[in-house]
Amino acid sequence: MRIKSSVTIDDVAAAAGVSTATVSRVLNKSLPVVESTAARVRAAADQLGYVPKAAARHLAQGATNTLGLLLPGVSDDFFRPLVSSITERAAETGYTLLIAIRPTGRAGQAHQLPLGKQNTDGLLIFDQSLYDGELQRLHAIHFPVVLLYHAPPADLAVPCVLIENREGMRAITEHLITGHGRRRIAFLRGPIGNEDAQQREEGYRAALAAHGIPLDPTLVGAGEFQEAPARATVAHWIAEGRNFDAIVAGDDGSAAGALEALRQAGRRVPHDVAVVGFDDAPRACYLSPRLTTVRAPGAAVGRAAIDQLLRLIAGQAAELRTLLPTSLVIRHSCGCP
């Protein structure tokens, strides 16, 4: 049982240094309370694992029939198949899905956690949508949580669903080297601190090292998993006269930005510069030229995560680490016919 029934409203009031009436007003949103005080109350309730009686009854009876999904956004191609697969799998298993958007950089503010024991039976959490302290608190009260695209801290036994980033990126970089003779291979990295981004850069570096190609730091730049930053980086390389014959992009969005920068500069793809990406987002096959990329199983990640979460909710053991394979998708932007 994950309900801490011994924690009372009096405990929350004492921890926050306010009256029980104030705690009630904050948690029930019945009357306005000064935000600094309200934040203190919410933080105390979260820290103690307090669940209001009505919510506790629902949880104890398993009556919410709701799963939560915490994301940094849903606006780009990457999230659509993931969210769609999670929604469909939740419905298949008789659950409603609540989705909350928590932009990167907002994590760490415990009182802003919109989903949890008060309104769901368990949570799916995308990379960087929750900070370690919040994850530790959820784990401490045995609340079911599964991480997407992010491994937990070493001291927390929290299930995660990951994809094979390193080998996928190494394989596509080696394709440029062995299949097309490219040696001056630039790299558009993802956001600093992003686990997928770090592993993909490691795969790129490993491919260069395996073929005796020295890493040129001037050909590693910001792509940020976004089109505009990648376009700006490639335009800067061209303006600076950097010599490169291929670009490995951290994702398909940054690959699209690279293609646009090269087009504006009059560089032919793949004749002058080969370009490859990662994810196999829906638009990858509609870019010009069609994008060679690494297929990441986004829909499979969503389904696997739901299945592991349901095991936890049922009190069963879950796989702590699910690693799904990636595969090359060869199109035209690398130089293949």
C-alpha positions, 0 to 999 in steps of 0.5 A: 500500500502506498498511502501514508495514512498516518500522516494527518493535516495536523502534521502538514500544518506543523511542518509548514508552520501554519494552521490546519485551516490554512492547509485546508484552504491551500489543498482544497483551493477553497480560498486564496492564500498568499503564494509563498505560504501556499508554496510552503504548505504544498512542499510540506504535504509533498515531503510528508507524503500527505494524501487528502482523505478523498484522494486516499480513498480513491487510491486505496480502492484503485478507483482513479483508473488514471495514468499520468504522463509528464512531458517537457512539450508535445510540439515536435515530431518526436513526441507525436508517436510516443504520446499516441502509443501511450494513449492507445495502450492506456486505453487498451488496458482500461486507463485514462491518461492525464498529460501534463507539460512541464518545460525543461528548467521548471523541474526542481520546484516540488510544489509545481508537480501537477501529477502524482498520488493525488490524481493518478495510479502511476506516472510515466516521466520523460527525461528532465521533466522531474528532478532527482529530489522529486523522484526520490520522494515518489520512490520513498512512498512506493508510488509507481513510476517509470522513466522514459529515455532517462536512467534513474540515479544509481541509488534508486531502483526505478524502472526505465525504458531506453533506446540504443543511442550509442550503437545507432549513432556509431553505425550511421557515422560508420556508414558515412565513413565506410560506405561513402568515404567521408572523413571530415564529419561534423556533428550537431549535438543535442542539449547539454545534460540530455542523456540521449544527446550524450550517448549519441555524441559518444557513438559519433566519437567512437566511430571516428576513433575506430577508423583512425579519424581525429576528432576536430572540436571545431566541427562539433556544434550546437544542434539542440534537437531543434531546426533553428539552432542547427541551421545557425551552427551550420551557417556559421561553419560555412561562413568561417570556411570550415572544411567538412564533407558530412554532417551527423545530426543529433536528431532529424530536426537538427538535420532539417536545419542543416539541410536548409543552411546548406541549401542557402549556401549553395552546397549540394546534398549529398554531392558536396556534403552528406547529411544524416539524422536520428529518430526517423521522425515522420517528416524524414522521408519528405525532406529533400533529399530524403533523410538517411537516419536512425529509426528509434522505436518511439511507439514501442517505448510508449507501449513498453513503459505502460506495461511496466507501469501496470506491473508496478501498480499491480504490485508485481516486479517490473524490469528495471531497465528496458533497452530497445534497439535502433536500426538504420534507415538508408535513403538519399541524403547520405549519398546512397541511390 
